[in-house]
């Protein structure tokens, strides 16, 4: 029942959204299927893009929201199943995955439980739990993750004296102006995302 201009608008909006999903899936694959994670079945993550694409076709036909593989849940799932050791790396003590366990069943079950929770429990949760609580939880999660965010560390380098720089690998390998230029470009991109979003 939509006019042809609305179909064209939807097509134009779907193209960048599909590109975003592809890039997001690529980020998930490159972050999780990393040499440091020592996965033996890392290439299985490439199948996720095909599964997400097929699921989104059916979700589109049923007028349901699209889904994609989210980077935090994929990496946190990998990390929760792995043995973690603390090692000295780049002058700092960092947690390194020593023995990963590649289990897909728990991730599949958690995604299958999302649909009934979303359909049946969301109205009940939205009545019982105030919206400010969810916003506070997400704000806390964002602020608590700043200590491990490289972009935040590079932003701090802009106001730090050079002799107080930490001995991280990118500071040793690149000139200071290149690191600062890259950080400023990322900051401008973040501002654009915040204004558009």
Rosetta blueprint (number, residue, H / E / L):
1 X L
2 X L
3 X L
4 X H
5 X H
6 X H
7 X H
8 X H
9 X H
10 X H
11 X H
12 X H
13 X H
14 X H
15 X H
16 X H
17 X H
18 X H
19 X H
20 X H
21 X H
22 X H
23 X H
24 X H
25 X H
26 X H
27 X H
28 X H
29 X H
30 X H
31 X H
32 X H
33 X L
34 X L
35 X H
36 X H
37 X H
38 X L
39 X L
40 X L
41 X L
42 X H
43 X H
44 X H
45 X H
46 X H
47 X H
48 X H
49 X H
50 X H
51 X H
52 X H
53 X H
54 X H
55 X H
56 X H
57 X H
58 X H
59 X H
60 X H
61 X H
62 X L
63 X L
64 X L
65 X L
66 X L
67 X L
68 X L
69 X L
70 X L
71 X H
72 X H
73 X H
74 X H
75 X H
76 X H
77 X H
78 X H
79 X H
80 X H
81 X L
82 X L
83 X E
84 X E
85 X E
86 X E
87 X E
88 X E
89 X E
90 X L
91 X L
92 X E
93 X E
94 X E
95 X E
96 X E
97 X E
98 X E
99 X E
100 X L
101 X L
102 X L
103 X L
104 X L
105 X H
106 X H
107 X H
108 X H
109 X H
110 X H
111 X H
112 X H
113 X H
114 X H
115 X H
116 X H
117 X H
118 X H
119 X H
120 X H
121 X H
122 X H
123 X H
124 X H
125 X H
126 X H
127 X H
128 X H
129 X L
130 X L
131 X H
132 X H
133 X H
134 X H
135 X H
136 X H
137 X H
138 X H
139 X H
140 X H
141 X H
142 X H
143 X H
144 X H
145 X L
146 X H
147 X H
148 X H
149 X L
150 X H
151 X H
152 X H
153 X H
154 X H
155 X H
156 X H
157 X H
158 X L
159 X L
160 X L
161 X L
162 X H
163 X H
164 X H
165 X L
166 X L
167 X L
168 X L
169 X H
170 X H
171 X H
172 X H
173 X H
174 X L
175 X L
176 X H
177 X H
178 X H
179 X H
180 X H
181 X H
182 X H
183 X H
184 X H
185 X H
186 X H
187 X H
188 X H
189 X H
190 X H
191 X H
192 X H
193 X H
194 X H
195 X H
196 X H
197 X L
